[in-house]
Each structure stands twice: as structure tokens, then as C-alpha cells.
Amino acid sequence: GSGRGRRMATAFSMAPPPDMALETPAGSLAEMSEAEVAAAVSRIKAGFLRFFVSMMVRYQELLIVPSSTIKQPAAVDFFDERRWIARFGSESREWLQMFFPS
């Protein structure tokens, strides 16, 4: 519902909601004022943050609890990569398989 949307929009104050009206910047960085460049950079950062947060939503559902006998496991061994990738459309799978190890 709309209550959930409001909570999600305020969860990440660094990233404005995607439907937030933003002024259209001047053509190129060379034509923009320092303030316009700073605002554009902020919007780009917010977009990246939203993108990565949306990819990792409910990540805790994909954590695998390790056996107590394992001494020093790698963190990646405890994340179900296959189930995570299956959450996305098939057109994204190749990119996600390349992205995951990074």
C-alpha cells in the first residue's frame, strides 16, 4: 500500500524516490553551474544507491547459516547465489553472474 511506499522512500534519505520531480539540468557539465553539477552528481549517486539496494532487498532470506565446524569460511559461501539470481528476469542473468563474484 501507500504506507509501505512512504516507508521505503524515507528508508534511504540519500536517495530521493524515483518519482520525485527533478528539475532538468542544463545540457552538458560545461554549461552547468557548480550547484547544478553538484545536484546532478547527487542524483547519479542516488540512482546507484537505489539500484544496488533494490538488487539486495531481503538478502537475509538468502543467507546460509554455516556449520559450527567451519573455522574460517568465506562470506560468499553463505549466500545462495542461484536463488538470488533467480529473483531477476532471464535477460539479467548473464550480467548478474558476472557481477556476483565482484
ZITA-V367736 format. One line per field, one symbol per residue. ss: DSSP state (A for helix, B for strand, O for the rest). phi: phi as a letter, one per 30 degrees, with the letter a starting at -180 (. if undefined). psi: psi as a letter, one per 40 degrees, with the letter a starting at -180 (. if undefined). A space follows every 10 residues. Layout:
# ZITA-V367736
ss = ???
phi = ???
psi = ???
This chain:
# ZITA-V367736
ss = OAAAAAAAAA AOOOOOOOOO OOOOOOOOAA AOOAAAAAAA AAAAAAAAAA AAAAAOOOAA AABOOOOOOO OOOOAAAABO AAAAAAOOOA AAAAAAAAAA OO
phi = .ddddddddc dbddcdeddd dcddddeced ccdedddddd ddddddddde eddddcehed dcdcdddddd dbddeddcbd eddddddcdd dcedddddde dd
psi = adddddddde dgeehiideh hiihiicidd eiiddddddd dddddddddd dddddehfdd eeihhiieeh cgihddefhg dddddeeiid eedddddddd e.
